[in-house]
Each structure stands twice: as structure tokens, then as C-alpha cells.
């Protein structure tokens, strides 16, 4: 299928979020179920000694592509199932091989990022996580949390993961729908995000504001009504819902940037 890279206006970053919510409203249980199923599968995979973390990270590119396929089905008035996560591996041997290369390349890059972050913070992040897991006393945890090296570890992780997400943002979809090779897909994804950096910046800023705003509002409301212990439960449910909407919205950024069968009633800015 021919894909044509195009430049979109910054306001489209807001439209992608709106369309993600619209799709979620059409099939909330199916889409939320898919995300919940992925989380459960990741939890089970993490129980496998040695390979669990690698398999979980390798599956993340398929998570984004699977949700793009799910959104595509919802727009066709079909109910998506767990088959969307396996569908990218069933097209042709070449595309399956390219998807697997992307998946394990991503996992390898994430492992390298973890090692670099551990080097940057001197292992302070792992120490803090261990203390929390062991239910250490509050003073010990507080002292560990004030280690200045934590900032450098966090900055290294976030910075490198953000850079890694650029070539991988559209790459699985470009392999699936465009039949591109691994190198071409990574390059095309990077070029698409660069040309449309204003729209993606708007999208990320709005998502950040939305998550922070909802989180603050929920905490404030339940604190005012005298139920502060309920807030974490509501925040968790809200976080899962917003995560599902985020993944559902990825399809629209892809079709908008590459002019792939864009549904006019959702992407013309009048939806």
C-alpha cells in the first residue's frame, strides 16, 4: 500500500486526542479489555526468570500496532479482539521477520538505556526500589529518595526513552501497512515526527496537562469529601482509561501523517 508522508498543522495534535476519546466511547469495554489483557500478559511474562523483562519490552511495539488495528476495526463498526496483537505476525514471512526485528531491537535498546541509567545514578534507583519492596521504615526511604543521583538516572531514562520512541512511533505500522523494511520504517517514522513536530508537541503537552489536571482534580475532590483513601483507586482506574485512549489515538496520528485511508468524518477537523 502506498503511503504519502505529509505535513499537518499543529492543531491536529489536539484532534488526535479527541478522536481517541470518540473511538473509546464506541467500544469502551473491548478497548479497555485489550489493554487489561496486555497488562495481565506482561505480568505473567515478568514471572519468567531472565526472559520475562525482555519479552515484555519486546511486546511494546506490537501493543501500539495492535491498538492501531483495533481502532481501525472500531471505525469499521467491528469489535476488536485479542487477535489484533497477533495479526501483524500473520501477513507475510518478510513482514513477520521485520516486526520481530523491531520488537527485539526495541527490547535491546531499552536494556541498554537501563544500564546507562543505572550507571548515571550509581544504582540509587534500584536501591530505592528495593527499600520500598522490603517495606523499610519511612526515614530510610526518605533518605534514599533525597539522593541527588536519582535525578540523573531519571533524566537519562526519560531522555533516552523519548529519543527511542521517535523512530519507533510509526515503524511497526509502516511495516504492517506499508511493507517497509526495518531501516526504512525507522527512518520514515523519524522523518514524520520531525516534519510534524509541532503537532506532536501539542499532542504531548495536552496529554500531560490532561493527566495532571485529572489527577489533581480527583485527589482534591476526594480529599474535600473526606475520602482520601479512595483517591488512589479512582486514580488507577482513570489512569487505565486514559492509557487506553492514548493507544487508541495512535492510529489517527499515523493516518494523518501518512494519508493512509483517513476517515474523513474524524480527521477533517470538524468531528
GIDA-V591530 format. One record per pair of residues at least 6 apart in sequence whose C-alpha atoms are under 7 Angstrom apart, sorted by sequence separation. I is the first residue (numbers start at 0). J is the second residue. D is the distance in whole Angstrom. If there is no record, write none. Layout:
# GIDA-V591530
I|J|D ; I|J|D
This chain:
# GIDA-V591530
45|51|4 ; 72|78|7 ; 73|79|7 ; 89|95|7 ; 173|179|6 ; 174|180|6 ; 221|227|5 ; 254|260|7 ; 255|261|7 ; 264|270|6 ; 23|30|7 ; 44|51|5 ; 45|52|6 ; 72|79|6 ; 88|95|5 ; 254|261|5 ; 87|95|7 ; 221|229|7 ; 131|140|7 ; 221|230|6 ; 44|54|7 ; 69|79|5 ; 130|140|6 ; 174|184|6 ; 44|55|6 ; 173|184|6 ; 218|230|6 ; 127|140|7 ; 217|230|6 ; 41|55|5 ; 69|83|6 ; 170|184|5 ; 68|83|6 ; 170|185|5 ; 127|143|6 ; 127|144|7 ; 217|234|7 ; 65|83|5 ; 167|185|6 ; 170|188|6 ; 65|84|5 ; 166|185|5 ; 169|188|5 ; 166|186|6 ; 168|188|6 ; 214|234|6 ; 167|188|7 ; 62|84|7 ; 166|188|5 ; 61|84|6 ; 165|188|7 ; 166|189|5 ; 165|189|5 ; 123|148|7 ; 124|149|6 ; 123|149|6 ; 121|148|7 ; 165|192|7 ; 120|148|5 ; 120|149|6 ; 120|151|6 ; 119|151|6 ; 120|152|5 ; 119|152|5 ; 117|152|6 ; 116|152|5 ; 116|155|5 ; 116|156|6 ; 60|102|6 ; 113|156|7 ; 58|102|6 ; 112|156|6 ; 57|102|5 ; 57|103|5 ; 112|159|7 ; 22|70|7 ; 33|81|6 ; 57|105|6 ; 29|78|7 ; 57|106|5 ; 29|79|6 ; 56|106|5 ; 22|73|7 ; 53|106|6 ; 191|256|7 ; 98|171|6 ; 94|174|6 ; 101|181|7 ; 94|175|7 ; 97|180|7 ; 94|178|7 ; 97|181|6 ; 169|253|7 ; 87|175|6 ; 64|171|6 ; 64|172|6 ; 60|171|6 ; 2|177|6 ; 0|176|6 ; 1|177|6 ; 0|177|5 ; 70|247|6 ; 66|246|6 ; 67|247|6 ; 70|250|7 ; 66|247|6 ; 67|249|6 ; 63|246|6 ; 67|250|5 ; 12|198|4 ; 4|191|7 ; 11|198|6 ; 12|199|6 ; 6|194|6 ; 7|195|6 ; 9|197|5 ; 10|198|6 ; 13|201|7 ; 6|195|6 ; 9|198|4 ; 12|201|5 ; 13|202|6 ; 8|198|6 ; 12|202|4 ; 9|201|6 ; 31|240|7 ; 34|243|6 ; 31|243|6 ; 30|243|7 ; 23|244|6 ; 20|244|6 ; 19|244|5 ; 19|245|7 ; 19|247|5 ; 19|248|4 ; 18|248|6 ; 16|248|6 ; 15|248|6 ; 15|251|6 ; 15|252|6 ; 18|265|7 ; 7|256|7 ; 6|256|7 ; 5|256|5 ; 4|256|6 ; 5|257|6 ; 4|257|4 ; 3|257|5 ; 4|258|7 ; 14|268|7 ; 2|257|5 ; 3|258|6 ; 2|258|6 ; 2|259|6
